Amino acid sequence: MRSLFTAGALAVIRYAKIHGTGYRPWLTGLLTRRPTKVAAIALANKIARMTWAMMARGERYKGAHRARGVAYRAGHPV
């Protein structure tokens, strides 16, 4: 599982570097302070903690845009 989270985190970072990290301020700050691979491990750890919490509570994923109440259309703020 750990390697899958790490691979997923590297994919998120690769996508963010190409398309921007405007809606992920935590990742933006992390990438300015740390090397890419260190940031990927930190992001993988965050994903693992979120996954564990969802499984423990029996909840479904609520994206950051839902949690903040921001309206999104096709992945972009309206």
C-alpha positions as CSV (number, residue, x, y, z in Angstrom):
1,M,0.0,0.0,0.0
2,R,2.8,2.4,0.8
3,S,4.3,2.2,-2.7
4,L,0.8,2.9,-4.2
5,F,0.3,6.0,-2.1
6,T,3.8,7.2,-3.0
7,A,3.2,6.6,-6.7
8,G,-0.1,8.4,-6.4
9,A,1.5,11.3,-4.6
10,L,4.2,11.6,-7.3
11,A,1.5,11.6,-10.0
12,V,-0.3,14.4,-8.1
13,I,2.9,16.5,-7.9
14,R,3.7,15.9,-11.5
15,Y,0.2,17.0,-12.5
16,A,0.5,20.1,-10.2
17,K,3.8,21.1,-11.7
18,I,2.2,21.1,-15.2
19,H,-1.2,22.5,-14.4
20,G,-0.5,24.6,-11.3
21,T,-1.3,24.2,-7.6
22,G,-3.7,27.1,-7.1
23,Y,-6.3,25.0,-5.3
24,R,-3.8,23.1,-3.2
25,P,-2.1,25.7,-1.0
26,W,-0.7,23.0,1.3
27,L,1.1,21.3,-1.6
28,T,2.3,24.6,-3.0
29,G,3.9,25.6,0.3
30,L,5.5,22.2,0.7
31,L,7.0,22.2,-2.8
32,T,8.6,25.5,-2.2
33,R,10.2,24.3,1.0
34,R,11.2,20.7,0.2
35,P,12.5,18.6,-2.6
36,T,10.0,16.8,-4.8
37,K,10.6,13.3,-3.4
38,V,10.3,14.5,0.2
39,A,7.1,16.3,-0.7
40,A,5.8,13.2,-2.3
41,I,6.4,11.1,0.8
42,A,4.7,13.8,2.9
43,L,1.7,13.8,0.5
44,A,1.6,10.0,0.5
45,N,1.5,10.1,4.4
46,K,-1.4,12.6,4.3
47,I,-3.3,10.5,1.8
48,A,-2.8,7.4,4.0
49,R,-4.0,9.2,7.1
50,M,-7.1,10.5,5.2
51,T,-7.8,7.0,3.9
52,W,-7.5,5.4,7.3
53,A,-9.8,8.1,8.8
54,M,-12.4,7.4,6.1
55,M,-12.3,3.7,6.6
56,A,-12.4,4.0,10.4
57,R,-15.5,6.2,10.2
58,G,-17.1,4.5,7.3
59,E,-17.3,7.8,5.4
60,R,-16.9,8.6,1.7
61,Y,-14.3,11.1,0.4
62,K,-15.4,14.7,0.4
63,G,-13.1,16.8,-1.7
64,A,-11.6,20.0,-0.4
65,H,-14.0,22.0,-2.6
66,R,-17.0,20.3,-0.9
67,A,-15.6,20.9,2.6
68,R,-15.1,24.6,1.9
69,G,-18.4,24.9,0.1
70,V,-16.9,26.2,-3.1
71,A,-18.8,25.5,-6.3
72,Y,-16.8,23.6,-8.9
73,R,-17.6,22.8,-12.5
74,A,-15.3,20.4,-14.3
75,G,-12.6,20.8,-11.7
76,H,-12.5,24.6,-11.8
77,P,-14.0,27.1,-9.4
78,V,-17.1,28.8,-10.6
